[in-house]
Amino acid sequence: MNAMDIMEAMRARHSVRSYTARPIEGETLEALTKLIDECNRESGLHIQLVRNEPMAFSGAMAHYGKFSGVKNYLALVGKKSPKLDELCGYYGEKLVLAAQALGLNTCWVGLTFKKIPDAFRVENGEKLVIVIAVGYGATQGATRKSKTASDVSRAENAPEWFAKGVEAALLAPTAVNQQKFFLTLHGDKVSARAGLGFFSKVDLGIVKYHFELGSGRNASVWL
Ligand SMILES: Cc1cc2nc3c(=O)[nH]c(=O)nc-3n(C[C@H](O)[C@H](O)[C@H](O)COP(=O)(O)O)c2cc1C
């Protein structure tokens, strides 16, 4: 997948909570599975694609969350550590944008689903952090309200790469659209802080992935 496709995917992505019955199969399934394997190798996470499992999104919680037709999801599992939430955010969003570029839709889901123990594996010392619903959306989702660059960042004479990174960060999904992160420029490095809030460390990983894509810098940009 090339960088242009991913940037386009970042602009086109919105959370989608309603899905058609079309299964994920063929080349799309292969590409997604390959990327999951790569992410797991690179990060040490144990991300699993659960397919044709309607139970997690069929109860009262899913109804409350306005989900329908969800049968596939990514289970973001990994070894317990203080960095686990952020790592899940970063690699989960990498999969979200790749899925979007493959013609799929997604929604991060922290609360409004039911854990189905037999659907995926959680080894000793690991935990399930969050899931991401994935499939062919009944819609492409909708644009939502966003904070502005000055709400979420600080820089003196911001270079273009920083401004582009912040712009990309503002497109990142965050729990309850809280956008509680803060990005500060220090020379040619950036500090990224999570605010206080529900799943804000997962949000931070998601935001960092977006910032890297938008700014064209790699993880060495972080202070
Ligand atoms: C960490 C995280 C947890 C989320 N949990 C839920 C959830 O439990 N239920 C839900 O309906 N949406 C959930 N969302 C989706 C957000 O509400 C959504 O990303 C946000 O409103 C921004 O909209 P957008 O994704 O269309 O840009 C979650 C998003 C993130 C990043």
PDBQT file of the ligand as one rigid body, heavy atoms in Angstrom, charges set to zero:
ROOT
HETATM    1  C1  LIG A 301     -10.156   4.486  21.899  1.00  0.00    +0.000 C 
HETATM    2  C2  LIG A 301     -11.521   4.631  21.281  1.00  0.00    +0.000 A 
HETATM    3  C3  LIG A 301     -12.634   4.024  21.856  1.00  0.00    +0.000 A 
HETATM    4  C4  LIG A 301     -13.900   4.139  21.267  1.00  0.00    +0.000 A 
HETATM    5  N1  LIG A 301     -14.970   3.482  21.840  1.00  0.00    +0.000 NA
HETATM    6  C5  LIG A 301     -16.191   3.568  21.247  1.00  0.00    +0.000 A 
HETATM    7  C6  LIG A 301     -17.308   2.843  21.791  1.00  0.00    +0.000 A 
HETATM    8  O1  LIG A 301     -17.190   2.137  22.809  1.00  0.00    +0.000 OA
HETATM    9  N2  LIG A 301     -18.495   2.935  21.144  1.00  0.00    +0.000 N 
HETATM   10  C7  LIG A 301     -18.665   3.691  20.017  1.00  0.00    +0.000 A 
HETATM   11  O2  LIG A 301     -19.764   3.732  19.469  1.00  0.00    +0.000 OA
HETATM   12  N3  LIG A 301     -17.621   4.397  19.466  1.00  0.00    +0.000 NA
HETATM   13  C8  LIG A 301     -16.384   4.338  20.057  1.00  0.00    +0.000 A 
HETATM   14  N4  LIG A 301     -15.319   5.022  19.510  1.00  0.00    +0.000 N 
HETATM   15  C9  LIG A 301     -15.481   5.827  18.275  1.00  0.00    +0.000 C 
HETATM   16  C10 LIG A 301     -15.467   7.353  18.561  1.00  0.00    +0.000 C 
HETATM   17  O3  LIG A 301     -16.698   7.733  19.109  1.00  0.00    +0.000 OA
HETATM   18  C11 LIG A 301     -15.161   8.112  17.260  1.00  0.00    +0.000 C 
HETATM   19  O4  LIG A 301     -13.873   7.751  16.797  1.00  0.00    +0.000 OA
HETATM   20  C12 LIG A 301     -15.193   9.631  17.480  1.00  0.00    +0.000 C 
HETATM   21  O5  LIG A 301     -16.492  10.065  17.778  1.00  0.00    +0.000 OA
HETATM   22  C13 LIG A 301     -14.666  10.404  16.268  1.00  0.00    +0.000 C 
HETATM   23  O6  LIG A 301     -15.403  10.122  15.103  1.00  0.00    +0.000 OA
HETATM   24  P1  LIG A 301     -14.696   9.553  13.804  1.00  0.00    +0.000 P 
HETATM   25  O7  LIG A 301     -14.048   8.251  14.158  1.00  0.00    +0.000 OA
HETATM   26  O8  LIG A 301     -15.798   9.405  12.789  1.00  0.00    +0.000 OA
HETATM   27  O9  LIG A 301     -13.636  10.561  13.374  1.00  0.00    +0.000 OA
HETATM   28  C14 LIG A 301     -14.051   4.916  20.079  1.00  0.00    +0.000 A 
HETATM   29  C15 LIG A 301     -12.922   5.535  19.526  1.00  0.00    +0.000 A 
HETATM   30  C16 LIG A 301     -11.681   5.391  20.098  1.00  0.00    +0.000 A 
HETATM   31  C17 LIG A 301     -10.485   6.031  19.441  1.00  0.00    +0.000 C 
ENDROOT
TORSDOF 0
